[in-house]
Amino acid sequence: MFTSNISMIDTCIVIAYFVIVLAIGIYISRKTETSEDLFLGGRSFGWGLIGLSLFASNISSSTIIGLTGAAYTTGIVNSVYEWMSGLPLIIAALIFVPIYLKNRITTIPEYLEKRFDRRSQLFFSAITVFSTIMIETAGALYAGSLVLQFFFPGLPLWQTAVVLAFIAGIYTAFGGLKAVVYTDAIQAVILIIGCSVMTYLVFAQLDFSWAKVMASVPEDHFSVVRPLDDPGIPWPGLILGVPFLGFWYWSTNQYIVQRILGARSLNHARWGVILAGFLKVIPLFIMVIPGAMAISLFPGLENGDAVFPKLVTEVLPVGMVGIVLAGLVSAIMSSVDSALNSSSTLIVIDFIKPNKPEITEKELATYGRITTIVLMIVAALWAPQIQNFSGLWDYLQQMFSIIVPPIAVIFLIGVFYKRGNSDGAFWTLVGGTALGVLAFILGELDMWHLHYTINVGVMFGISTLIFILVSNMTEPPRKEQLEQLTFNRDYIGEGTEGMPWYKNYLYQMVALAVLIFSILIWLW
């Protein structure tokens, strides 16, 4: 039977949020006609929308619950995926953003087709669609449904997943990326405000004393450099795994990069990327540290996942609970809408459009809407099944350590190594993925004992060797496969001529790097 752990006022705030988001999506859909409108928002996004949308799409409900719970139970080491995101975002702004925008691509696999060939494009696109729908989207729906059950006990799992998928799917299908980005921006603001208020009130209960926080946690709780046998992130994984996982996510993942491709200019794209880097530092202070503070308030909790709901329901006053819950729902919705829009874009642009050369822009938009609805149904149907395969689902999370290394190599090495060719890229994807699967199987058979973050570094090295060896044994790439598709030093300063220093992304980039390394030293 449906019950609630929160007040009627807070419940109404959450319901009102759903209605507002859906209304915004429907309103924007009235101006969405062509495929470029649907998939790239008419290439009209400014830096503020891009930065807020990048932040919101990356933060899921499981991230919020997981970061807070991990900070309570094992320490803050997992937060490195958040505040260190600025480093791969800097690489994106310096190297890949100008290349992507100059080539006016709609999907990241399109870049692979131009730089290498269609084989690599289709391989990468297929892997991305599968992982985005079956892992990212379904996972967000499943985790989001579980999170809502904390606050509304008895809420049916599958019906909740369907409702979440339906709302996100409808405004995404008809409003496209513009609806996604505008709602993401609202969701990011709600999330930051709600969690900031919660953090303030939690700290107030500790008399704003950092000494009280530190006195209540184990000695190494605030250290991110962990021993080799640490189950979270051992120190070699911090060097070998986290950077490559971050690069893949922020520079090659359609799910994320699509709003950058919709920028109105190169400068707005870069400013938005750097803004996202600064925003990614915020979760450390409004999600992670509150989890550590909770040790003083709620000692002895066995389940870390219960920490965030307990903070919300027992620390916040009526009204603020609804706002924070709206922020939590925002995190669910922003993950789902981004995943649906990016996957439908890949299917239409990479698979349907090349086989229908006479197709019109409006027909492409129609295909995009139909594809989004179909993917919404698939994700909604699969999400409740995850509860029957909890072990398998844990393994699927580690699958990113299988697919990431060869992808990172053909982008990161391929953009600099001009001898890299189509055969090298294709066989790196095939061979690197196969070796990753083998390592995964051997690990399950207790015959391979490297932590998955260290695995990423090892497989990156092996994939690099495959890429270089195969490329050198086969025909070199054609001239048109290198022009505007590989690194050019002139791109770094392009668009900054005569610009005030505070608008120059290079100065902003340096400030972001200084902030990140300062945090690293603080949490060493």
FENBELNOR-V329681 format. One record per helix or strand. SS is the DSSP state (alpha for helix, beta for strand). FROM is the first residue (numbers start at 1). LEN is the number of residues. If there is no record, write none. Layout:
SS FROM LEN
SS FROM LEN
//
This chain:
alpha 8 22
alpha 35 9
beta 45 1
alpha 47 12
alpha 61 13
alpha 77 7
alpha 85 18
alpha 108 8
alpha 118 34
alpha 157 49
alpha 210 7
beta 226 1
beta 234 1
alpha 235 6
alpha 242 11
alpha 254 8
beta 263 1
alpha 266 32
alpha 306 10
alpha 320 36
alpha 361 38
alpha 400 13
alpha 422 23
alpha 452 22
alpha 479 3
alpha 490 4
alpha 501 3
alpha 505 18
//
